[in-house]
């Protein structure tokens, strides 16, 4: 089968389209013929081995996982002997390693039925980003109707889902984005939009109950300035403002954990993990019209390096999808 492979860390130029062995599902695994896969910031971090601390997990000198990609949608090709929930031909979607390939194997217990209302390209855009938004707002933030919620990074992959999920949870939603994305964020249901090129959301006279940060571009002090006295800051991913290239967003996460012991604000960092129940919830949202994936561009598998370059360098809005 064809797959994107990298033997070393580096720029998108290290990615190559090669013929590799087709994977074989283990007893509790499903083999999926991939129709589409989506690009996440995770993919270029893995490609570059950035931040350096992540190489303890990714591989010290070269990547352990040589085929990037996490999100996918496709049809079941074969199942392991202990699989009971899926059969060949089923349309599925999920989050698993090595998705930038013609086939991927995934554990049955983290695989979901594809939303019937979505194309394969749309469905592939959902798993990691949608799960992150759902986990952060519903499970970590426990957003309640009427709360004021701000999404910093509203036009990104996670942010476009977060705006819609926060609205579904009944919040009064503010999205932070650049000028070119203001109309997009409004179209997703945001009650208010802050153009960060013109206004500073941390200097507001109407502070927020919850701030979900997906960028990591402000200090903890600035974030706290935007919160009510007992408000919550939720950190997920983001940049390297505190930790640099060595530890990346972990610097901000660790500082938040320390500071939260001494202040009235709740400062929480989290990482979402693949979750079958969350995939079912997201599919329900999509099929009921409450969740619409936004796709910026699509690329063929042979141009996966260009797709990742676009996400990393051009600050793509919403999702970039690879068709297989």
N, C-alpha and C positions, 0 to 999 in steps of 0.2 A: 504494500500500500504506500501511498505518498504521505509524507509528514514533514513538518518544519522541524529542523534539528539544529542545535547549537552545541559545539564542542568546547567553547570557552566563553568567558564573560566579555562584554564589549558593546559596541554600537549595534544598530540593526543590521549592519553588514555581516555580523557573525551568524545570522540566520540563513539556513539553506533548505531548499526543498529537495528531499531525498526519498529513495525507495527504502523502506524498512519493513521488518517482519510485522505481519498483522497480529495484533494481540489475541490471546485466547482467554476467555473468561474462566475464572475459578468458580468453585461451587456456588458462592453467594454473589457472583458478579454477572453483569449484563454487558454484552457486546453491542455497541450502538454504531450504526452507520451514520456518520456526522453529515448533516445537511448545511449547518451553519454554526459558527463559533464567534464569540464576542471578545474584543480586546479590553483588558482592564489595566489599571496602573500597575497591578501586581505583575503583569507580564513583562513590562520594561524594567521593573525593579529586579526581577529574576534574570532577565537578559544581561543586565549590567552588574549583578551581584551587589546591589545597592539597597540599603547601607551595608557597610562592610560587616557589621555584626550579624546581619542576616545570613552571611556565608557559613556560619556555624550550622545553619539548617539547610541552606541551598547547596552547600559544597564549598570547601575551603579554596581549592585551586580551580576547579571547574564545576559546572552545574551537575548535580546528581540527576536531576530531571532534565533530560536533553531536549524534550519536546515541550514547548510552552503551551499556554492556553488553559483556561479553566471552564468558561461557560460554553455550553453546546446545546444543540437541539437536533434531533434526528429520529431514525426508526430503529427499533430493536432488530438486530441481525441474528443473535443467538443468546441463549441464557445458560447459566450454570445449572447443575442438576438440582440444587437446593432452592432455586429461585421460584417463587410462587405468585408474585404480583404482576409479572410481565411475560409476554409471549412475543415471538418473532412477528414483526409487522407493526407493533404498537408504536405510536408517536410519543416521544419522551423528550424531557429536557432536564438539565442539571448542571452540577458543578463538580468537575473532576480534573485531575492532572492530565496533561498531554492531549488537550482537546484540539490543537491545531494539526489535525490529521484526518484521514478519510475514515478511520475507525477509532473508537475509544472504549476502554472498559471502565465500568463504574460499579460500585457496590449497590446492590438492590435497595438497601435501606436509605440511600441518599438520592434516589432517582425519583422523578415525578412525571406524571402524565402531562404532556404538552397542553397548554391552554388551547381549547378548540378554536377560539376566535382569533388566534394569532398565527401568522406565518412562521415558518421555521426561523427566518431571520429575526423577526420580532421576539420570538420565544427565547432565542439564544442570548438576547440582550438582557434578560431578566435575572437569572439565578443569583450570581454573586452580588451585584449591585442592589437588586430588589431585596434580597435576604439581609444585606447590611442595613438598608433603610428601615425595614420592618423590625429587625432586632433592636436597632438603636432607639427608635421612636416608641414602639409598642411595648417591648420587653424590658429595655433598660430605662427609658424615659417615662414609661407608663403615662403617655400623653392622655390628658382628659379633655372633654369638650370645653371650649371656651378659653383654654390656655393659649398664651401668646408664645409661639414657637418660631425661632429664626433658624434658617438653614444657610450656613455659610459654605458656598460652593454649590449653589442651587442648580447651576446649569451643567454640572458634571454627570457622570454615569450614575452615581449614587444619588446625587442631589435631585435629579429630575424625578426619580422614584420617591424620594423623601418628601418633596412638596406634595405629591399626590396622596401619599399615605397619611401624612399629617392632616391633610384636609379630610380624608376619610375618617380619621379619628376625632374629628370635630374641632380641631385647633384653628386659631386665627394665625395664618401662616405668612411669614415674611421671608422672601428669598433674596439672597445676596448674589449678584452676578455683575458682569460687565455690560456696557451699553448695548452691544449687539445682541445680547440674550434677554433683554428686559421683556420683549413681547413674548418670547417663548415661555418664560416663567409665569407670566400672567395667564397665558393660554392653558397652563397646567393647573390653574386654580389658585395660585397664590393671591392672598388678599392685599399684600403690599410687596413691592420690589424695591430694593436698595441697590442703586448703581454705585459700585465701590469706587469708580473713577471720579465720582462727583460727591459722594457722601460717605461718612464714617459711621457704620452701624454701632460702633462701641460708644459713640457719643450721642445717646438718645435720651429724651426725657420720658420715654415710655419703655422701661426695661422689660425684658422677656422672662417668662417662666422657665423656658428651656432654650438653650442654644446647641444645635447640632453642628459641630465643626468638621468639615470634610477637606479642609485645606491646610491647616496648621501654619497660617501666615501671620498670626497675631500672638502676643504674649498672653500669659494667664491673667495678668493684671488688666489688660484691655478686654479680654473676654468677660471677666468678672464685672467690669464696669457696665456691661450690657445686661446684666442679670438683676432680677429682683433679689431682696436680701436672702431668701431661702431658695433661690433658683438653682437650676442644674445645668452644668456644661458637660456635654457628651462629646468625646473625642474619638474619631475613627479615621485611621490613616493619616493623610495630610503630608505636609512637606518636612523640611529639615531645619526649621527656624531655630529650634533649641538644640538639636543633636548633631547637626552637620552631616557630613558623609559617613561618619563613623557609626553613629547609632540612629540617625534619622529621627522619625517621629517619636521613637522611644524616649528621647530626651524630654519632650513635652509631656508624655504620658507619665514618666517617673516623677517629674516635677509636680504634676497635678495630684498624684497620689500622696506626695509629701505635704503639699500645701493644704489639701482638703482636710487634714487633721486639725488644722488651726483656724479655719474660716467657717462661716455659716453656709457658704455655697457647697453644693455637692459637685465634685469634679470627678468624672468617670471616663475611663478609656475602655474600649472593648474591641474585640475582633469577632466577626460573625463566622460561624462554621457551617458547612453544608448541612441542610436540615430538610427532611422529607415533608414534615408537616408545614414548614414555611413555604415550600414549593407549591403545596396544595392550596394554601391561603392565597398566594400570589396568583395562581391560576384562576381561583375563584374571583379575585378582584378584577383580573383582566377580562374574564368572560362576562362579568356583570357590568363592564364599561367603566369601572372605577380606576383602572390602571392602564395607561397607554405607553408602551415603550417608545422612546424617541431615538431615531437612528440618524446620525450625522452623515456617515458615508459607509459604503460597502466596498470590499476588496475581494478578489479571488484568492484562494489559498496560496498561489504562486507569488502573490504580492504581500504576504503577511509582514515582511520586514517594513514595507512602506506603511502599512496600517499601524504598526507599533510606533514608527517614527512620527506619524501624524498625531497620535495620541500623546506622545511624549513631548514633542516640540511645538506643535501647533495649538495645543490646548483645545482639543476637540470638545464640542458640546455634546452632552448626552453620550450615546454609545456609537462605537465603530464596530462593524460586523464583518466577519470573513465568511464568504460563501465557499462551500466545498462541493 
